[in-house]
Amino acid sequence: MQLSAIVVILALVAGLAAALGAGALSGLRIGKDALGAELAAYMGALYGGLAGGGAVVVTTLVLLLI
């Protein structure tokens, strides 16, 4: 069964949004005392997006090949 382009785009957007949100929350939890809440959330979203973005793209490509 072939995935449609809309489903692939929605999966990428949802995965990236989840990675950004999870990174921001974990950065806030870990670094709030040392860096301040706003900077910790920004840095967590940046690093969560980097790590999670790559994973989302690779997973989507693997699912397209199956």
C-alpha positions, 0 to 999 in steps of 0.5 A: 500500500502506497502512502499518499503525499499528504500522510507523509507530510503530516507525519513529518510535521507531527514528528517534528512538532513532537520532537520540539515539544519534548526537547523544550520540556526536557530542557526546561526540566533539566536546565531551569535552575542553571540557565533560566527557564526561557533559555533552557526551553529554547536550547532544549527545543533546538537540540530536540529538533536536531535529534528528533528531526533526523529520526523522523526523516529516516523513519519516514523514508524507511516506511516509504520503502516498505 
